[in-house]
């Protein structure tokens, strides 16, 4: 009876080990070629887009980085004139008052540079089968960049710096003269409670991103917040 029990237990242990072995091998296996290429492109684009965090001209920056901004101020107008053949030269640079032609052309330049970097990276790094460690560092970089940016925007709303109460001049202006941008700014600034609500949502999501255990919750909150912000920006 004892021998039978031992034999059965041994067989069960072997079966469990056999079932867990494929899972372990899958967990440590390399990425597919398409997965590696996609990661290289996303990594290159995000680093281009976020750099030079924590320095630069983005909200919540620690210090400015004028040399990097001047580089883009030279590349983007040249690309728009000589490659895209835009009818008007790009003379309006980012000023905090909404997206401009400069911003859209800059994004296109970043996509092209990221694609070129991906091709070169793929040609030079054929032996590596996965980028799990680099992926973790990228997640940390994106987390903190997003957290600082949203924290800056959220605090501006909480203390009503971004959407101030409409002044007499704005209230006396005929409604038909309002641009979509002015209308958006006016209705946001008119309701202090709603402005505070939007700000605290951004602050809450940003603070949660600073901690590993609450990153998912913070990301979910900011998904809703940023979706609303993007809709307002595009439609107004």
C-alpha positions in Angstrom: 0.0 0.0 0.0 2.8 2.4 1.0 4.8 1.5 -2.2 1.7 2.2 -4.3 1.2 5.6 -2.6 4.8 6.6 -3.1 4.7 5.5 -6.8 1.5 7.5 -7.3 3.0 10.6 -5.7 6.2 10.3 -7.7 4.1 10.0 -10.9 2.1 13.1 -10.0 5.2 15.1 -9.3 6.6 14.1 -12.7 3.4 15.1 -14.4 3.4 18.5 -12.7 7.0 19.1 -13.7 6.3 18.1 -17.2 3.4 20.6 -17.4 5.4 23.4 -15.8 8.4 22.9 -18.1 6.8 24.3 -21.2 5.5 27.3 -19.3 9.0 28.0 -18.0 10.5 27.7 -21.4 7.9 30.0 -22.9 8.5 32.6 -20.1 12.3 32.6 -20.9 12.0 32.2 -24.7 13.0 35.0 -27.1 10.7 37.4 -28.8 9.5 36.9 -32.4 11.2 39.0 -35.1 8.1 41.2 -35.5 8.0 41.7 -31.7 11.6 42.8 -31.6 11.2 45.2 -34.6 8.1 46.7 -33.1 9.8 47.3 -29.8 12.8 48.9 -31.4 10.5 51.4 -33.3 8.4 52.2 -30.2 11.5 52.6 -28.0 13.2 54.9 -30.6 10.0 57.0 -31.0 9.2 57.4 -27.3 12.8 58.3 -26.4 12.8 60.9 -29.2 9.4 62.3 -28.1 10.2 62.4 -24.4 13.9 63.4 -24.5 15.4 65.4 -22.9 13.3 64.6 -19.8 13.7 65.7 -17.1 15.1 68.8 -18.9 13.6 70.7 -21.8 10.6 72.8 -22.5 7.7 70.4 -21.4 5.5 71.3 -18.4 7.0 70.3 -15.1 10.6 70.4 -16.4 13.4 70.7 -13.9 15.6 72.9 -16.1 15.4 74.1 -19.7 17.4 72.7 -22.5 17.5 75.4 -25.2 20.1 73.7 -27.3 17.8 70.7 -28.0 14.9 73.1 -28.8 17.0 75.1 -31.2 18.0 71.9 -33.0 14.3 71.1 -33.7 13.7 74.8 -34.6 16.2 74.3 -37.4 15.2 70.8 -38.6 11.4 71.2 -38.7 11.1 74.4 -40.8 13.7 73.0 -43.2 11.8 69.7 -43.5 8.5 71.5 -44.1 10.0 73.8 -46.8 12.3 71.4 -48.7 10.7 68.0 -48.2 7.0 68.7 -47.6 6.9 71.8 -49.8 4.5 73.6 -47.5 2.9 76.7 -49.0 3.8 78.8 -45.9 7.0 78.7 -44.0 6.9 77.5 -40.4 7.5 80.5 -38.3 5.2 79.8 -35.3 7.0 77.7 -32.7 5.4 75.9 -29.7 4.1 78.5 -27.3 1.8 76.7 -25.0 -1.4 77.9 -26.9 -2.3 74.7 -28.8 -0.7 72.6 -31.5 0.8 74.3 -34.5 2.1 73.2 -37.9 5.5 72.9 -36.2 4.2 70.3 -33.8 2.7 68.1 -36.5 5.7 68.3 -38.8 8.0 67.5 -35.7 5.9 64.4 -35.0 6.4 63.3 -38.6 10.1 63.9 -38.4 10.3 61.8 -35.2 8.4 58.9 -36.9 10.9 59.0 -39.8 13.9 59.1 -37.5 12.5 56.3 -35.4 11.9 54.2 -38.5 15.5 54.8 -39.7 16.9 54.0 -36.2 14.8 50.8 -36.2 16.3 49.7 -39.5 19.9 50.3 -38.4 19.2 48.8 -35.0 17.8 45.6 -36.6 20.7 45.3 -38.9 23.3 45.7 -36.2 21.7 43.7 -33.4 20.6 40.5 -35.0 21.8 38.2 -32.2 19.7 39.5 -29.3 16.4 37.6 -28.9 14.6 39.8 -26.4 14.7 43.3 -24.7 12.9 42.6 -21.4 15.4 44.7 -19.3 15.4 47.6 -21.7 11.6 47.4 -21.8 11.4 47.8 -18.0 13.7 50.8 -18.2 11.5 52.3 -20.9 8.4 51.8 -18.8 10.0 53.6 -15.9 11.1 56.5 -18.2 7.6 56.9 -19.7 6.0 56.6 -16.2 7.9 59.4 -14.7 7.7 61.7 -17.8 4.0 61.3 -17.9 3.6 61.7 -14.1 5.6 64.9 -14.0 3.8 66.4 -17.0 0.3 65.5 -15.7 1.2 66.7 -12.3 2.2 70.1 -13.7 -1.0 70.4 -15.7 -3.1 69.2 -12.7 -1.6 71.7 -10.3 -2.2 74.5 -12.7 -5.9 73.7 -12.8 -6.2 73.2 -9.0 -4.8 76.7 -8.3 -6.6 78.0 -11.5 -3.6 79.2 -13.4 -4.5 77.4 -16.6 -8.2 78.3 -16.8 -8.7 81.6 -15.0 -12.1 83.1 -14.4 -13.3 85.0 -17.5 -12.7 88.7 -17.2 -15.1 91.6 -18.1 -13.6 92.0 -21.6 -14.3 88.3 -22.4 -17.8 88.4 -20.9 -18.7 91.5 -22.9 -17.5 90.0 -26.2 -20.3 88.9 -28.5 -20.7 85.1 -28.5 -20.4 84.9 -32.3 -16.9 86.3 -32.1 -15.6 83.5 -30.0 -13.2 81.1 -31.6 -13.6 77.4 -30.6 -10.4 77.8 -28.5 -11.8 80.9 -26.7 -15.1 79.1 -26.1 -13.3 76.2 -24.6 -11.1 78.3 -22.4 -14.2 80.4 -21.3 -16.4 77.5 -20.2 -13.6 75.8 -18.4 -12.6 79.0 -16.5 -16.2 79.8 -15.7 -16.7 76.7 -13.5 -14.2 76.7 -10.7 -15.6 73.4 -9.4 -15.2 71.6 -12.8 -11.7 73.0 -13.2 -10.7 71.8 -9.8 -12.3 68.4 -10.5 -10.3 68.0 -13.8 -7.1 69.1 -12.0 -7.5 66.7 -9.1 -8.1 63.8 -11.5 -4.8 64.6 -13.2 -3.0 65.1 -10.0 -4.3 61.8 -8.6 -3.4 59.8 -11.7 0.0 61.4 -11.8 0.8 60.6 -8.1 -0.2 57.0 -8.5 2.2 56.6 -11.4 5.1 57.3 -9.1 4.6 54.1 -7.2 5.0 50.7 -8.9 2.1 49.0 -7.1 -0.4 51.8 -8.1 0.9 52.3 -11.6 -2.0 50.4 -13.3 -4.6 52.4 -11.4 -2.9 55.7 -12.2 -2.7 54.7 -15.8 -6.4 53.8 -16.0 -7.4 57.1 -14.4 -5.1 59.1 -16.8 -6.5 57.2 -19.8 -9.9 58.7 -19.1 -8.5 62.1 -18.3 -6.3 62.3 -21.4 -9.0 60.9 -23.7 -11.2 63.8 -22.6 -8.3 66.3 -23.0 -7.5 65.0 -26.5 -11.2 65.2 -27.5 -11.4 68.8 -26.3 -8.2 69.7 -28.1 -9.1 68.2 -31.4 -12.8 69.2 -31.5 -12.3 72.8 -30.2 
